[in-house]
Amino acid sequence: MDNIEKFWNKISGKYDKQIYEKNIDGYKKATDRTKKYIKETDRILDFACGTGEVAIELSKSANYIYGIDISENMIGISNSKIIDKNITNIKFENKSIFDESINTNQFDVLVAYNVLYLIKDIDITIERIKKLIKPGGIFISTTNCFGEKKNINVHLQIFLSKIGILPYISKLKTKELESIIKKSNFTILETCKLHKNPTNYFIVAQRKG
């Protein structure tokens, strides 16, 4: 187990209260916008699903959701929730997005909420995302863009990342992120800033082919 997995396993029990609930307005805005692109027949991959709250919300609008996360503890919490709620159209598994058992060209929609800025090889990851989506399928992400206007909280998070207390944090700018996604043969359909400091950027992109 690497340090990133250990970090997310460690905070998994506090994640809903300290991160999801604290940013609930942003998550609600994102899921409301995401639902506009989901059909009842769609198969969705939730990349870095965390404790499953986004998948549970989107499952009301989709046929099937497959949630993956590198944190075993997060997946444990997610599975407990769907058992308690008797939700049958979601499957959660402890896997990397590069796991070879995940077949290419099988998802109508792939969502990646608040994970891209934590990835060093973002170009390679988005190429992988493209391959998992069907041609013409939709990729929806929300991303903290720490390269935009900074306040003291942003500077603090970047500092804590540099000294190893927090995971890696990139200093992406919104236009840079758009460019990386377009380079992987996506067309940008919609963008929106969900909140500021850090700028949380919502992007909807469609795979060209």
C-alpha positions in Angstrom: 0.0 0.0 0.0 1.5 3.4 -1.0 1.2 6.7 1.0 -1.7 8.0 -1.1 -3.8 4.9 -0.2 -2.8 5.2 3.4 -3.8 8.8 3.5 -7.3 8.2 2.1 -7.8 5.1 4.3 -6.9 7.1 7.4 -9.4 9.9 6.7 -12.2 7.7 5.3 -14.2 7.7 8.5 -14.1 11.5 8.7 -14.6 12.1 4.9 -18.3 12.7 4.8 -18.4 15.2 7.7 -15.1 17.0 7.0 -15.2 17.1 3.1 -18.5 16.0 1.6 -20.9 17.7 4.0 -18.6 20.8 4.2 -18.8 21.2 0.4 -22.4 19.9 -0.1 -23.5 22.9 -2.1 -20.8 22.4 -4.7 -21.6 18.7 -4.9 -25.3 19.4 -5.3 -24.6 21.9 -8.1 -22.4 19.3 -9.8 -24.8 16.4 -9.5 -27.7 18.5 -10.7 -25.8 19.6 -13.8 -24.5 16.0 -14.3 -28.0 14.6 -14.4 -28.8 16.6 -17.5 -26.4 14.3 -19.4 -27.6 11.0 -17.9 -30.2 8.7 -19.4 -32.1 5.9 -17.6 -30.3 3.3 -19.7 -26.8 4.7 -19.0 -23.9 2.7 -17.5 -21.7 5.1 -15.4 -18.2 4.8 -14.0 -17.6 6.8 -10.9 -13.8 7.3 -10.8 -12.5 7.9 -7.2 -15.9 7.4 -5.8 -14.9 8.0 -2.2 -17.6 7.1 0.3 -20.2 6.7 -2.5 -22.4 9.8 -2.0 -22.1 11.0 -5.6 -22.8 7.5 -7.0 -25.8 7.1 -4.7 -27.3 10.4 -5.9 -26.7 9.7 -9.6 -28.0 6.1 -9.3 -31.5 7.6 -9.2 -31.1 8.7 -12.8 -29.1 5.8 -14.3 -29.3 2.1 -15.1 -26.1 1.1 -13.4 -23.1 2.7 -11.7 -19.7 1.2 -11.1 -17.7 3.0 -8.4 -14.0 2.5 -8.0 -11.5 3.9 -5.5 -7.9 3.1 -4.4 -8.9 3.3 -0.8 -10.2 0.0 0.6 -11.7 1.8 3.6 -13.7 4.2 1.4 -15.1 1.3 -0.6 -16.0 -0.4 2.7 -18.1 2.6 3.7 -19.6 2.9 0.2 -20.7 -0.8 0.3 -22.2 -0.4 3.8 -24.3 2.5 2.5 -25.9 0.7 -0.4 -26.6 -2.3 1.7 -28.3 -0.1 4.3 -30.3 1.7 1.6 -31.0 -1.4 -0.4 -29.6 0.1 -3.6 -29.1 -2.6 -6.2 -27.9 -0.7 -9.3 -24.5 0.2 -7.9 -21.3 -1.8 -7.5 -18.3 -0.5 -5.6 -14.8 -2.0 -5.9 -11.3 -1.2 -4.6 -9.5 -0.7 -7.9 -7.3 1.7 -9.8 -8.7 3.2 -13.0 -5.8 1.4 -14.8 -7.0 -2.0 -13.5 -7.0 -4.3 -16.6 -10.2 -5.9 -15.5 -12.1 -2.8 -16.4 -13.0 -3.2 -20.1 -12.7 -0.3 -22.6 -15.5 1.3 -24.5 -18.2 0.2 -22.0 -19.4 3.3 -20.2 -21.9 5.9 -21.4 -20.7 8.4 -18.8 -17.7 8.7 -16.6 -17.6 11.0 -13.7 -14.5 12.2 -11.8 -15.3 14.5 -9.0 -12.4 16.3 -7.3 -9.6 13.8 -8.2 -7.8 15.1 -11.3 -5.8 17.8 -9.4 -4.4 15.0 -7.2 -2.9 13.1 -10.2 0.7 13.7 -11.4 0.3 12.0 -14.8 -3.0 13.7 -15.7 -2.5 13.3 -19.4 -2.1 9.5 -19.1 -5.1 9.3 -16.8 -7.4 11.2 -19.2 -6.3 9.0 -22.1 -7.3 6.0 -20.0 -10.6 7.7 -19.2 -11.2 8.2 -22.9 -10.7 4.5 -23.6 -13.2 3.5 -21.0 -16.0 5.6 -22.4 -17.9 4.6 -25.5 -17.4 6.7 -28.6 -19.7 9.7 -28.2 -19.8 9.1 -24.5 -19.6 11.8 -21.8 -16.8 12.6 -19.4 -17.8 14.9 -16.5 -15.3 16.3 -13.9 -15.0 18.7 -11.1 -11.5 19.9 -10.3 -9.9 22.2 -7.9 -7.7 24.5 -10.0 -5.0 25.7 -7.6 -3.3 27.6 -10.4 -6.0 30.2 -10.4 -6.3 33.1 -7.9 -5.0 32.0 -4.5 -5.9 32.8 -1.0 -4.2 31.9 2.3 -6.1 28.5 2.4 -4.9 27.6 -1.0 -1.3 28.5 -0.2 -1.6 26.4 3.0 -2.9 23.3 1.2 -0.1 23.6 -1.4 2.5 23.9 1.4 1.1 20.9 3.3 1.3 18.9 0.1 4.9 19.9 -0.5 5.9 18.7 3.0 4.0 15.4 2.6 1.1 16.0 5.0 -1.4 16.1 2.2 -1.2 14.2 -1.1 0.2 15.7 -4.3 -1.7 18.7 -5.4 -1.2 20.1 -8.9 -1.4 23.9 -9.7 -3.7 23.5 -12.7 -5.4 26.5 -14.3 -8.9 26.1 -15.9 -7.7 26.7 -19.5 -4.8 24.3 -19.0 -7.2 21.6 -17.8 -9.5 22.2 -20.8 -6.5 21.9 -23.1 -5.4 18.6 -21.6 -9.0 17.2 -22.0 -9.3 18.4 -25.6 -5.9 16.9 -26.5 -7.3 13.5 -25.6 -9.9 13.8 -28.4 -12.8 15.3 -26.4 -15.1 18.2 -27.3 -15.9 20.5 -24.4 -19.7 20.9 -24.0 -20.1 22.9 -20.8 -17.9 24.6 -18.2 -18.8 26.2 -14.9 -17.0 27.5 -11.8 -18.8 25.9 -8.9 -17.0 27.9 -6.2 -13.9 30.1 -5.7 -10.7 29.8 -3.6 -9.8 27.3 -4.8 -11.7 27.5 -8.1 -13.7 24.3 -8.5 -14.2 23.8 -12.2 -17.0 21.7 -13.7 -16.4 20.4 -17.2 -18.6 18.3 -19.5 -16.7 16.7 -22.4 -17.8 14.3 -25.2 -15.5 11.7 -26.7 -15.2 12.2 -30.4 -14.4 8.7 -31.4 
